[in-house]
Each structure stands twice: as structure tokens, then as C-alpha cells.
Amino acid sequence: LRKTNMVEALQERFRSAQRAVSEGDCDKARVLFTFLLQDTEISRGPTDAMTLHIKMSLADLILSNDAEGLDRAQELYQQAIAGWAATHGLEHANTINARMNLAVLQKRRGRMAEAKDLMRGVVASHEAALGPDGDSTLAAKVNLANLLANTGSLDEATDILRSVHELWVARHGPKSERALQCQVNLANVLVRAGDTSSARRLYQSALDGWGNTLSLPSLQNAVLAQLNLAVLMHDDGDKAEGRRLYTEARERCVTQLGRNHPAMTHLDRFADALAGVEGDTGADEAASRSNHTPTAANSVPTP
């Protein structure tokens, strides 16, 4: 009975940390996950399934919200990969998911060759287990395409994203979160490739699909997509519309996500150029595609 109560208490603490994440209180969530991890490692061991899930959740939180904590996130992902691999093998879904998130982290650190190798391995593992068109396989392909785009392989990235988008639209509908995320990522690649008219249509269509959503991560993705469209409109000569879109995205971020949300960092970079106001970070970067890398929708998680 005591053991059962202990497990239930740990599970409730895990749910509390998850609620903090969903509510956007990342600082609280990190504290809750950190203390929970310490207690779980002592009571259940460093490779227990619950411990590994907590390590993954904490690493994901750090990756999304703390650019200075990537060493810790990498350590947690590597521990999770080793733990899952030891108990279930490298091809288990949890192991593959940890490998994919580690690839996203390496991308964040600028280690593109390592990130691409990891992500190609993840795609191959998913294809072997689930086939080329499984949802998890497609999610990994989207992340691989984003990596390819960042290293200049625009044609391959475009082909992958078009194919995945068509499959997700057919399977889940054009307004599904996965289809809309993929559509924004495709628009980002087209901006890099110089096809701004197609990119503009895709951004606007995605924003129409999200509408006035209040759910996370849809709201964050919609705000970032609107920022990308604002920069694109501004640079294509429609400065008034670019400023309007930017101001609207900024207000939405402040009121619905909070001033401390990571999306504000991206918005602040263009405050002077697009809104004529001083950004919270004091950035004074001009709005220009030569300076602006389109902000991707969230890396697509493995289902």
C-alpha cells in the first residue's frame, strides 16, 4: 500500500509539472520536474521508466525555453537514450523519440552534420517499424526537412515537406495541427528559395486555419507564422500591412502567451523596423530577409 501511494504521489507531481508547462509557467515546471527527478532517481533508480520519462520532459522543457541550459538538456537526452535502449532497444518508440529530440538540440547548437545524421537515423528507424507513411515517420521527415533547409538543401527539403503535407491533409484534414505546422515549414523553405508569393499564400492559409485558437502549441505557432508573414510583407514593399500584422502578433503574444514567452524573443528582434517601438531586448535589427531566418513551427513531436 505504501509503495502504491508513493507511485501515485510521484505521478501526481508529474501531472502538476505538465500542467505548469501547458499553462506557460516554464519556471515553475522546471523546478517541479527537477525536484521530482531527484526524488524519482533515489526511490526508483536512474533507469526506471518513470525516471526516464521525467528526464525527457525536463530536457524538452529546457530545449524549448533555455538557450543557456543546452548542456543539461543534452545530458538528459543521452541518459534517456541509454536507459530506453538498455531496456527496450534502439528501435523502441521512446528511444527513437529521444534520439529525434537530441537531433533538434544539436541543430539548436549549430551542429548540423550531427543533427542530420541523427535525424536520418530516426527516419530510417520509423520507416522500418511503421512504414514510410506512418505519422511518426512523417513527423521525423518534417524535422529532417527543416535541417536540410538550414544547410542549403532546399530542393530536397521542399520535396519532403510537400509530400508530408499532402499526406497529412488527406489523413487529418487541412486544418489539423500537423498539416498547418508542415505548411508553415514549407512556406519558410520557399522564402529561402525565393518563392515569396507561394510562401505568402501558405502563411496566410495557415493563419486562417488556426483562426483565433487559444490552445498551445497552436497559438505559439500562429504567432510565429504571423511574424514571418509580417517580415515578408514588409520586405516586399507592403510596409503598412507588415507593421499591422506584426503589431497584432505582438499583442497576441503579450496578452495570451505572456511577455516572458520565448516567442517574444523573435518578435523583439524586429520591433524597431516593424512597429517603430523599442523591443524588450533592445534589438535594433532591420526587417530584411537577408537578416531574418523564418521561424519554424514547433519541431513536430513523434506521436
N, C-alpha and C positions, 0 to 999 in steps of 0.2 A: 504493500500500500504506500509506504514511504517513497519507494522508487517510482511508482506511478505518479504520485503527487509532485515529485521533483521534475519528472519529464513534462508534466502538464504546466508546471511553473515556467520551465525553460521555453516551452512552446508559446506560452502567453507573452513572455518577454520578447520573443522573436516577432510575434504578431504586432506588438506595440512598436517595435522598431520599424517594421514595414509600414505601419500607419503613419509614423512620423515622416517617412520617405514620401508616401502618397500625398501628405499634407504640405510637402515642400519644406519641412523643418529639417534640413540636412544636418545641421549641427547636433540637434537632439538625437537624430537617428544614428549618427556616428558614435556618440557617447554610449547609446544603448547597445549598439552592436559590439563595440569594443569591450565593454564590461561583460556582456553576455558571452563573447568569445572566450574571455579569460576564465569564466566560471565553467563553461562547457568543456574546455580543454582539460581542466582539472577533474571534473566529475565524470566525463565520458571518454576522454582521450583525444589526442590531436587528429586522429584519422577516423573518428566516428562520423557517421553520415550527417548528423545534425551539426557537428563542428564544421564539417566541410561546407555545408550549405551556408552557415554563418560567415565563413571566410569568403565565400563567393559574394555574398550580399554586401559585406563590408568593402571588398575590393571594387565591386561595381559602383558603390556609393562614392568612394574616393576617386575612381576614374572619371565619374561624371561631374564632380564638384570641387576637386582639389588638385590643381596642377602641380602643387609642391609635394604632394604625397604619393607620387607615382612609384617610387621605390618600394613603399609599403604595399601598394596595390599589386605590384609585380610579384613580390614575395608571397602574398596571399594566393594569387592565382597559381603560382608554381607549386605551392603546398597543396592546393586543391587538386591540381592535375595529378600530382604524385599520389595523393590519397585515393582519388577515384580510380586511377589506373591500377593501383595495387589491389583494390577490392573488386573492380568490375572490368578492367581492361581499358586500353586506349580508345576503343571504338564505342564505349558506352556514352549515352547521351550527355550525362553530366560532365564527363571528361572532355568531350568534344566542345561543349558549351564553354568550359573554362579555357580551352585552347583558343577558341574564337575570341573571347574577351581579352585574352593575353595578346592576340594579334592586334586588336583595336588599341590596346595600351601601347604596343610597340610603334604603331602608326602615330599615336599622340606624341611619342618621344622622338619621332623623326627617323626611326629605324625601319625604313620602308622595305628593304630587301628581306629582313627577318619577318616583318609583318606579312608580306606577300607569301613567303614560304609557309608560314603558319596557316594562313587563310586558304591557300590552295590545298593543304593537307586536310583542313576541316571540310572543304567542299568534297574532296575525294572520299573522306570517311562517311559523310552524309549520303553521297551517291551510292556507295557500296551498301549501306544499311537501308536506305529509304528510296533509292532510285533517283534519277536526275530531276524529277519534278516534285519531290516531297516538299512540304512547307519549310522544313528545317534546311533542306538543301538550297531552296530558293533564297532563304534569309542569308545563308552563308555566301551565296553568289552575289547578292547585293553588296555585302561588305567587301567582297573581293573586288567588285567593280569600282567601289569608292577608292580602294587602294590603288588600283590600276590607273584611275583618273588622276590621282595625286602624283603619279610617277610618269605621266605623259602618254599612257596607252589609252588614248581617248576612243579610238575606234572599237577596241575590244570591250572597253567599259560600256560604251553606248549599246553595242550588240547585246551584252548580258542584261543590261537594265531594261531594254525594250522587250526582250524575251520574257523576263521575270514579270514585268508589269502586265503584259498580255495574259499570262497565266493567272496572276492574282486577280485581275479584273474578272476573268472568266470564272474563277473559283469562288471569290469572296465578294465581288461587286466593285464597281468603280469608286465607291465612297468608303470602302474598307480602309482601316488604318494602314495596313500593309501596302495596299495599292497606292494610297496617297503619299506615303513616305517614299516609295520607289519612284513615283512620278516626280517628286521634288529632287531626288538624287539625279534622275535623268536630266531634269532641267539644269541642274548645276553643271553637269558634264557638257551639255550643249552650250552653256555660256562660255566655258573654257574653249570649246571648239569653234566659237564664233557664230553659232546659230542662235542669235539672241531673239529673233522673232518666235521661233518654236519654243524657246525657253520661257519667254513671257507668257505664251498661251498655257504652258504646262503649270507655271506658278499660279496663274490666275485660276485655272481649273481646280488645282489642289486646294486653294483658299476657299473657293466656292464649295468644294466638297466638305471641308472642315466646318464651314459656316461659323456659328457662334459657340463652338464647342467649349465646354468648361472642364473637360477631362484631361488628365495627364496620361501619356506624354503628348496627346494631340494638340493641346494648347501651346506647349513649347514649340512643337514642330511648325504649327501655323504661324507663330510669331517670327520664327527664324526664316520661314519661307517668305513672309511678307517683307522682312528686311532685305532679302536677296532681290525680290521684285522691286523694292524701292530704289536700291542701288542701280539696278538695271535700267529702270525708267529714268532716273536722274542722269545717268551716263549717256542714255540715248537721246537726251535733249528735252525730255518732259520733266523739267525740274520741279514744277509745281506739284505734279502728281507724285513724284518721288518723295517730296517732303511730306505730302499728305499721308501717304502710305507709311512712311517712317514714323511720323508723329502718332498715328493710330496704333502701330505695332508697339511703340514705346509705352504709350498709355496703358495698353492692354497688359503688357508685361508688368508694369508697376502695380496696377490695381488687382490683377488676377494671379500673378506669379510671385510678386514681391520684388522690391528693389534690390535685394541681395541674390536673386536668382542668377545662375550662370549666364542665362540669355542676355542679361543686361550688359555683360562684358562686350558682347558682339555689338549691341546697339550703341554703346557708348563710343565705340571706335568711329562712328560716323555722325556723332551728334552735331559737331560744328558744321559739317558740309551739308547735312540733310535737314537739320532743324534750326541751325543758327543759334544753338544753345550749347553751353559748356557741359560736356559729359561728366559723369561721376568720376571717371578715371582721368579726366583732364586730357583725353586724347584729342589731337587736332588733325587726324588723318583725313585727307581729301577722299571724297567718294569717287573711286575710279576702279574699273575692273583690273587695271594693272596693279592696284594695291589690294583689291578685295578678292579673297578666295571664297566662293559661295559657301555658306554654312550648311552642312549636310543635316538632313533629318537624323534623328537618333539612329545609331547603328542598330540594325534590325536584330532583335534578340531571337535566339533559337527557341521555337515553341517547346 
